[in-house]
Amino acid sequence: MLSLAATLGHRRIEARHLVDNAGSGRVLAKLGFRRIGRMVAIFSPARGEAAPALVHTLDLSGEGESGDDGNGKGSGSDIRRKAA
């Protein structure tokens, strides 16, 4: 899916996971996503209500962008991830 997105010209992918679902956060990290330190509320159909979620991003352009060092403060390091 990430390769297709890059082929279609998308430069960045954003993903969210519910705060209490750490497993989904680990999957995103393994794919190269970085938490950008923003929390939003998203509707969870399974819960029938909004729940807090963490936002992650993946740079597909290869140009890099400032990432988050995991504590929400941002490290300023480049994310140079090409879609596999």
C-alpha positions as CSV (number, residue, x, y, z in Angstrom):
1,M,0.0,0.0,0.0
2,L,2.8,2.4,0.8
3,S,4.6,1.7,-2.5
4,L,1.3,2.4,-4.3
5,A,0.9,5.6,-2.5
6,A,4.4,6.7,-3.4
7,T,3.8,5.7,-7.0
8,L,0.6,7.8,-7.1
9,G,2.6,10.8,-6.0
10,H,1.7,11.0,-2.3
11,R,4.5,12.6,-0.4
12,R,3.3,11.9,3.2
13,I,1.1,9.4,4.9
14,E,-0.6,10.1,8.2
15,A,-1.9,7.4,10.5
16,R,-3.7,7.3,13.8
17,H,-4.2,4.7,16.5
18,L,-6.1,4.7,19.7
19,V,-3.9,5.6,22.7
20,D,-4.7,2.3,24.5
21,N,-3.7,0.2,21.4
22,A,0.1,0.2,21.8
23,G,0.4,-2.8,19.4
24,S,-0.8,-0.6,16.5
25,G,1.8,2.0,17.4
26,R,4.5,-0.7,17.2
27,V,3.3,-1.8,13.8
28,L,3.4,1.8,12.5
29,A,6.9,2.3,14.0
30,K,8.2,-0.9,12.2
31,L,6.9,0.5,9.0
32,G,8.9,3.7,9.5
33,F,6.2,6.0,10.8
34,R,7.1,8.6,13.5
35,R,4.8,9.9,16.1
36,I,4.4,13.6,15.6
37,G,3.3,14.4,19.2
38,R,-0.2,15.3,18.4
39,M,-3.2,13.7,20.1
40,V,-6.7,13.9,18.6
41,A,-10.1,12.3,19.3
42,I,-11.4,9.9,16.7
43,F,-14.7,8.1,16.6
44,S,-14.4,4.4,17.4
45,P,-17.2,2.4,15.9
46,A,-16.4,-0.5,18.2
47,R,-16.7,1.7,21.3
48,G,-19.6,3.8,19.9
49,E,-17.8,7.0,21.0
50,A,-14.8,9.2,20.4
51,A,-11.5,8.1,22.0
52,P,-8.0,9.7,22.2
53,A,-5.6,8.7,19.4
54,L,-2.0,9.4,18.6
55,V,-1.0,10.7,15.2
56,H,2.0,9.3,13.2
57,T,3.5,10.3,9.8
58,L,5.6,8.7,7.2
59,D,7.6,10.8,4.6
60,L,7.4,9.1,1.2
61,S,9.1,11.8,-0.8
62,G,12.6,11.0,0.5
63,E,13.2,14.7,1.3
64,G,12.9,14.2,5.0
65,E,11.0,16.1,7.7
66,S,11.3,16.8,11.3
67,G,10.2,13.9,13.4
68,D,9.3,13.2,17.0
69,D,11.8,11.5,19.4
70,G,9.0,9.6,21.1
71,N,8.3,12.0,23.9
72,G,6.3,14.5,21.9
73,K,9.1,17.1,21.8
74,G,10.5,16.4,18.3
75,S,14.1,15.6,17.7
76,G,14.5,17.5,14.5
77,S,16.0,14.5,12.8
78,D,15.3,13.7,9.2
79,I,12.9,10.9,8.4
80,R,14.2,9.6,5.1
81,R,12.0,6.6,4.4
82,K,11.3,5.3,1.0
83,A,8.2,3.1,0.5
84,A,9.2,-0.5,0.3
